[in-house]
Structure formats: C-alpha cells, structure tokens
Amino acid sequence: MPDLVKRQDSGHVARLTLNDPANVNALSLEMIETLIAAFRDIQADGRIRAVIVAAEGKAFSAGHDLRQMQQARADDDAGRAAYERLFARCAALMQMIPALPQPVIAQVQGVATAAGCQLVASCDLAIAAQGARFGVNGVNIGLFCSTPMVALCRAVPPRAAFEMLTTGAFITAERARDLGLVNRVVPPEALAETADDMARTIAAKLPAAVRMGKRAFHEQLRLGLDAAYDSAGATMCANMMLPETDEGITAFLEKRPPDWA
C-alpha cells in the first residue's frame, strides 16, 4: 500500500504530498495521524526551514472520509467515541501547523472542501491554481462544518466565512484570494514552481528570525492591542540580541551580503 503522505526534501524545504487520490485525499483518521507524524518529524528537523503541503491527483482534499464516518455508526455507541476521536485528532493536526517553527505553504489544485478547506486555512500561506474551488459544504448534507469554521473564520472576514458555512457554496480561487484565504492564484502549470519559489525565499532568510517571527505573529493575534505590542516588542528585543541579526544589520549598512554561514 502506498504511503498516505509522501515527504520529499529539497535543500531546506520539505514537501508533504497527500497521496490518496483515489479517495480524493480525504482526511481519514489514518491520513490525519500520518500528517501529525510527518509534522512532528519536521518540527524536530533543524535542516528544514519551510514546508509545502501539496496533493496528488485532481483535488487537494475533499475533507473527512464520510464512508469511514458512516461505518462508525455500527459501533455500540452509534459512533460517538469514533467521532470524538476523529475531531480531536483533526483539531490537534490543525493546531500543529501554526505552532510549527517553520512556515507552512498550502499548494492547492482542484477542490479543497470541508476539512480540506480547513487544512488550507490552517496553513500560514497558500498558493492556488486557477480553477481551484474552496468550500465548507457540510451543511448541504446536514452536517454544519463547525470544526473547519474555527480555522476559516481566522483566515477570512467573519461574514464571508458565515456565508460559506450556511450556503454550502464553493468560492473560486480568485474570490479566495480576495478574502485572504490564499495569497496567490497562478496557472496550474506554474503551481508547484510558485510554491517552491516562495518556500525557497523563506528558507533563505535567517532561520532564527523566521521562527521567532512566526511564533510572535500567532501569539499577538490572540492578544489585545497593548498586550500584542508588549509581546511583539519583547520578541524584537530578543531578535536584536542574536549575533546573526547584528551581522545582518551590519552587512546592510556596509552594503554587502550577510555572512550567516
């Protein structure tokens, strides 16, 4: 059986590819656990400075595996324990991504729906191919996308998120870009190259500064204005104390590349 998630490293960039195209890369419990393990390995890998999450096949991800969910109804508790575990493990995965030291880029083609859209919204950055579509469509089958809602409403304006959640309608890649769900929309043939270029650009920066900056970015979003400035100021002071930052600023003033070897 092929790996559900393939990892390929190139320099300081790790590419994770969802590899279950026959099942529309559904986020089954097994897929979720495999992604958690992959992110855990990357978190501990000091060589990796940026991550791309991509997918094999025509679709990025169709969300949770509905067949697997329905099979759990045969359990003695009609599936409650299975559903609680599924949603808890999915939440753990989605929270790992912003907590990861390395920035994570979603590379999206085809559809990203329900938990698949949640995965995109949980990533730090996203590149979409023209023709890609995004939705939180569970309401169409009687299941409101309550857990995807958590990531979605932190990535797009609340009214736009609520419209998607209550109408079950797809939005285009261009609309997703306008709302802030994705950063760029590119021709399909340029999708992987664009994601690679962004990842390499990030990986070329001072790793310690990017790690500190990503952590500070997510921390300040949870704070009030005063506390956010206090937190960000403390991060900048700590950043300034790094020898590599001293070298970077000195190199800029001396009009030369920094020596971060």
PyMOL commands that set and color helices and strands:
alter all, ss='L'
color gray80, all
select helices_A, chain A and resi 21-23+29-43+66-74+80-99+115-122+137-141+146-152+158-167+173-179+188-203+207-221+225-240+243-253
alter helices_A, ss='H'
color red, helices_A
select strands_A, chain A and resi 5-10+13-18+50-55+104-108+111-113+125-129+133-135+171-172+184-186
alter strands_A, ss='S'
color yellow, strands_A
deselect
rebuild
show_as cartoon
